[in-house]
């Protein structure tokens, strides 16, 4: 993915492609954060426990990425097993 694509505003299809099949309210909430594609990708990695490399580098989520992460963690598809 090009750097320009990663930083551009999200479309509905971008969210579905990155996050998966989630409710339309979740898609709208993610778009409303103003997050870029890269922010959503990183939030998904953190939400799915696939962020080992990001964590080892000492890199946290951007504010927009954190907002997306919070939205994902409130969704039953992403909530930790213990909370389901």
Residue pairs with C-beta under 8 A, 6 or more apart in sequence:
1 37
5 37
6 36
6 37
6 38
6 41
7 36
7 37
7 38
8 36
8 37
9 31
9 34
9 36
10 30
10 31
10 35
10 36
10 37
10 40
12 27
12 31
14 37
14 40
15 22
15 27
15 30
15 31
15 40
16 22
16 27
18 37
18 40
18 41
18 44
19 26
19 27
19 30
19 40
19 44
19 72
20 77
22 75
22 77
23 75
26 71
26 72
26 75
29 71
30 40
30 68
30 71
33 39
33 64
33 67
33 68
33 71
34 64
35 43
35 62
35 64
35 65
35 67
35 68
36 64
39 61
39 62
39 64
39 65
39 68
40 65
40 68
42 51
42 54
42 61
42 62
42 65
43 61
43 65
43 66
43 68
43 69
43 72
44 50
44 68
44 72
45 51
45 54
46 54
46 61
46 65
46 69
47 69
47 72
47 73
47 78
48 78
54 60
60 66
61 69
72 78
73 79
73 80
76 84
